[in-house]
Amino acid sequence: MNSLRNVKVGETATVIKVHGDGAVRRRIMDMGITKGVRITVRKVAPLGDPLELTVRGYELSIRKADAEMIEVQ
């Protein structure tokens, strides 16, 4: 599985599937990260956590652990 965590700064990826269960998966999907959406990684903090993304025209910061659950291509 290629996760969002492995996408380099400046690259764009398309979401294939959001893994996880229950409240965590629902929270990720409520932020607009759903199947088929394109995500651009804008910045990564010095220690790698969090990641700053552009999703559906807005800026979003997520933790590495959450990014690991997002399968992209």
C-alpha positions as CSV (number, residue, x, y, z in Angstrom):
1,M,0.0,0.0,0.0
2,N,1.3,3.5,-0.9
3,S,0.2,5.8,1.8
4,L,-0.1,9.6,1.9
5,R,2.8,9.7,4.3
6,N,5.1,8.6,1.5
7,V,4.2,11.4,-0.9
8,K,7.0,14.0,-1.2
9,V,6.6,17.7,-0.7
10,G,5.2,19.4,-3.9
11,E,3.7,16.1,-5.2
12,T,0.0,15.5,-5.8
13,A,-1.7,12.2,-5.2
14,T,-5.2,10.8,-5.7
15,V,-6.9,9.0,-2.8
16,I,-7.8,5.3,-3.5
17,K,-9.1,4.4,-0.1
18,V,-9.3,5.6,3.5
19,H,-8.4,2.7,5.9
20,G,-9.1,2.6,9.6
21,D,-12.3,2.1,11.5
22,G,-14.9,4.0,13.4
23,A,-14.4,7.6,14.6
24,V,-10.9,8.0,13.1
25,R,-12.0,7.1,9.6
26,R,-15.1,9.2,9.9
27,R,-13.1,12.2,11.0
28,I,-10.7,11.9,8.1
29,M,-13.6,11.7,5.7
30,D,-15.3,14.6,7.3
31,M,-12.2,16.7,6.5
32,G,-12.9,16.1,2.8
33,I,-10.4,13.3,2.2
34,T,-12.5,10.8,0.3
35,K,-12.0,8.4,-2.6
36,G,-11.0,10.1,-5.8
37,V,-10.0,13.5,-4.3
38,R,-6.6,15.0,-5.2
39,I,-4.2,16.0,-2.4
40,T,-1.1,18.1,-2.7
41,V,1.5,17.9,0.1
42,R,2.7,21.5,0.7
43,K,4.9,21.1,3.7
44,V,6.2,18.6,6.3
45,A,7.2,19.7,9.8
46,P,10.9,19.3,10.6
47,L,10.3,16.1,12.6
48,G,7.8,14.9,10.0
49,D,4.7,15.5,12.0
50,P,2.3,17.1,11.0
51,L,1.9,17.3,7.2
52,E,0.3,20.4,5.6
53,L,-1.9,19.5,2.6
54,T,-4.1,21.2,0.1
55,V,-7.4,19.4,-0.2
56,R,-10.4,20.7,-2.2
57,G,-8.9,24.2,-2.3
58,Y,-8.2,24.6,1.4
59,E,-5.2,24.0,3.7
60,L,-5.3,21.1,6.1
61,S,-2.7,19.7,8.6
62,I,-2.9,16.1,9.6
63,R,-0.7,13.8,11.8
64,K,1.6,11.1,10.3
65,A,-0.5,8.4,11.9
66,D,-3.6,9.7,10.0
67,A,-1.7,10.1,6.8
68,E,-0.6,6.4,7.1
69,M,-4.3,5.4,6.8
70,I,-4.9,7.2,3.5
71,E,-4.0,5.0,0.5
72,V,-3.0,7.0,-2.6
73,Q,-1.7,6.5,-6.1
